[in-house]
């Protein structure tokens, strides 16, 4: 009986870990040139923001999917606390946010666990175009595929 009492917390920990999932907010550079990504986030008054001032970067594989085993550098060129400016090389992905244990439907949905859609603005620039995104037009540019909400920058 004592073994069961000692093993019960481990059992519940295992069960609850298996029920956890993440949806990532991703920008992929599928071009052959660098792109500049600059975004500003808001500090939530309560709860937790979805978007982060400390993004991470990964290589893309040959099918332009994220290779989670090949993390890349993501050096923020802006020193402001809530503004991020990254030069994203070709064939790389930038993870700008995470949504835990919830499914993303739109920027104005209700999020569980005190999550807040805290993206104020996003600008993506390459040698020919500039894309400016706000929370209001976010869903026009980003689409959900394979558990990630992604904007693909292509040639």
C-alpha positions in Angstrom: 0.0 0.0 0.0 2.9 2.4 0.8 4.3 1.8 -2.7 1.1 3.0 -4.3 1.0 6.1 -2.2 4.6 6.9 -3.2 4.0 6.2 -6.9 0.7 8.0 -7.2 2.2 11.5 -7.6 4.5 10.2 -10.3 1.6 8.6 -12.1 -0.4 11.9 -12.1 2.7 13.9 -13.2 3.1 11.6 -16.2 -0.6 11.8 -17.1 -0.7 15.6 -17.0 2.5 16.0 -18.9 1.0 13.8 -21.7 -2.0 16.2 -21.9 0.1 19.3 -22.4 0.7 20.9 -25.9 2.2 24.0 -27.4 1.2 26.0 -30.5 4.1 28.1 -31.8 3.9 31.4 -33.6 6.4 31.2 -36.4 7.9 33.2 -39.2 9.8 31.2 -41.8 12.3 32.6 -44.3 12.0 30.4 -47.3 13.9 32.9 -49.6 17.5 33.0 -50.5 18.2 36.3 -48.7 18.1 37.7 -45.2 14.8 39.3 -44.0 14.5 41.8 -41.2 11.8 41.1 -38.6 10.9 43.8 -36.1 8.0 43.6 -33.7 6.7 45.2 -30.6 4.8 43.5 -27.8 2.7 44.9 -25.0 3.3 44.0 -21.4 0.0 42.4 -20.2 -1.7 44.1 -17.3 -2.7 40.7 -16.0 -1.8 37.2 -17.0 0.8 36.2 -19.5 1.6 37.4 -23.0 1.7 34.9 -25.9 4.4 36.8 -27.7 7.9 37.0 -26.3 10.7 39.5 -26.4 13.2 36.6 -26.5 12.5 34.7 -29.7 14.2 31.5 -30.7 15.4 30.4 -34.2 15.7 27.0 -35.9 16.9 25.8 -39.2 14.4 24.7 -41.9 14.7 21.2 -43.4 14.4 20.5 -47.1 10.6 20.5 -46.9 10.7 23.9 -45.2 9.5 22.5 -41.9 11.3 23.4 -38.6 14.2 21.1 -37.7 13.8 21.2 -33.9 17.2 19.6 -33.5 19.0 22.5 -35.2 18.7 25.7 -33.1 20.1 28.8 -34.7 21.2 32.2 -33.3 18.6 34.9 -32.9 20.4 38.1 -32.0 18.1 41.0 -31.0 19.5 44.2 -32.5 17.2 46.5 -30.5 17.9 47.2 -26.8 14.4 48.3 -25.9 12.6 45.9 -23.5 9.5 45.3 -25.6 10.9 45.8 -29.2 12.7 43.0 -31.0 14.7 43.4 -34.2 16.1 40.2 -35.8 17.9 39.6 -39.1 16.6 36.2 -40.1 18.9 34.3 -42.6 17.5 32.2 -45.4 16.1 28.8 -44.5 15.5 29.7 -40.9 12.4 30.0 -38.7 11.8 32.4 -35.9 9.5 31.5 -33.0 8.0 34.7 -31.7 5.4 33.3 -29.3 4.0 30.2 -27.7 0.4 29.3 -26.7 0.2 26.6 -24.1 -2.7 24.1 -23.7 -5.0 26.1 -25.9 -5.9 26.2 -29.6 -5.4 29.4 -31.5 -8.4 30.5 -33.6 -8.1 34.2 -33.9 -6.4 37.2 -32.3 -9.5 38.3 -30.4 -10.5 34.9 -28.9 -10.6 34.2 -25.2 -7.4 32.4 -24.1 -7.3 30.1 -21.1 -4.7 30.3 -18.4 -4.6 34.1 -18.4 -3.0 34.3 -21.9 -3.2 37.6 -23.8 -2.6 38.4 -27.5 0.1 41.0 -26.8 1.5 41.7 -30.3 1.3 45.4 -31.0 2.9 45.5 -34.4 5.1 43.4 -36.6 7.1 44.5 -39.6 8.9 42.2 -42.0 11.3 43.6 -44.6 13.3 42.2 -47.4 15.1 43.9 -50.3 11.8 44.5 -52.2 8.9 44.5 -49.9 7.7 45.6 -46.4 4.8 43.8 -44.7 3.2 45.6 -41.7 1.0 43.5 -39.4 -1.1 44.6 -36.5 -3.3 42.5 -34.2 -6.3 43.4 -36.4 -4.8 42.0 -39.7 -2.7 39.3 -38.0 -5.0 36.4 -39.1 -4.8 37.6 -42.7 -1.1 36.8 -42.8 -0.6 33.9 -40.4 -2.2 30.5 -40.9 -2.4 27.4 -38.8 -0.6 24.2 -40.0 0.7 21.2 -38.0 0.3 22.9 -34.6 2.0 26.1 -35.6 0.6 29.5 -36.6 3.0 30.4 -39.4 3.8 33.2 -41.8 5.9 31.9 -44.7 8.1 34.4 -46.4 8.7 33.0 -49.9 10.5 34.2 -53.0 
